[in-house]
Amino acid sequence: MSPEVGRLLMAIGAILLVIGGLAVLGIRIPFGHLPGDISITGEHGGVYIPLASMLVISLILTLLANFFLRR
């Protein structure tokens, strides 16, 4: 395994550690329910499709991967 992949895994782990720590403390992360997300509620349940949220996450992960894996 190359050092770049190790750095990327460490960065992802650190981010997940911080998010998990905030969740344990009961602090809500101000993310989700963005304007591009689709929420359909009905009489017997609902569907939530986080399109905009997934685009933002994909953009952030792409930028991190390019930053850490650039040669």
C-alpha positions in Angstrom: 0.0 0.0 0.0 1.3 3.4 -0.9 1.8 6.2 1.6 -0.8 8.4 -0.3 -3.5 5.8 0.2 -2.5 5.6 3.9 -2.9 9.4 4.3 -6.3 9.3 2.6 -7.5 6.5 4.9 -6.2 8.4 7.9 -8.0 11.6 6.8 -11.3 9.8 6.2 -10.9 8.1 9.6 -10.2 11.4 11.3 -13.3 12.9 9.7 -15.5 9.9 10.8 -14.0 10.1 14.3 -15.0 13.8 14.6 -18.5 13.2 13.2 -19.0 10.1 15.5 -17.8 12.1 18.5 -20.3 14.9 17.7 -23.1 12.3 17.4 -22.2 10.8 20.7 -22.4 14.2 22.4 -25.8 14.7 20.9 -24.8 17.6 18.6 -26.7 17.5 15.3 -24.6 18.1 12.2 -26.2 20.8 10.1 -26.2 18.6 7.0 -29.0 17.0 5.1 -32.3 18.3 3.9 -30.6 20.5 1.4 -32.8 22.3 -1.2 -32.1 19.7 -3.8 -33.1 16.7 -1.7 -36.4 15.0 -2.5 -38.8 14.2 0.4 -42.1 12.5 -0.4 -44.4 11.9 2.5 -47.7 10.1 2.3 -50.4 8.6 4.4 -48.6 5.3 5.0 -44.9 6.4 5.1 -42.4 8.4 3.1 -39.4 8.4 1.0 -36.3 10.6 1.3 -33.9 10.8 -1.6 -30.8 13.0 -0.6 -29.7 14.0 -4.1 -28.0 17.3 -3.2 -26.5 15.9 0.0 -24.9 13.0 -2.0 -23.5 15.5 -4.6 -21.9 17.6 -1.9 -20.4 14.5 -0.2 -19.1 13.3 -3.6 -17.5 16.6 -4.3 -15.8 16.7 -1.0 -14.5 13.1 -1.3 -13.3 13.8 -4.8 -11.4 16.9 -3.7 -9.8 15.0 -0.8 -8.8 12.1 -3.1 -7.2 14.5 -5.6 -5.4 16.3 -2.8 -4.0 13.2 -1.2 -3.4 11.0 -4.2 -1.9 13.7 -6.5 1.6 12.6 -7.7 
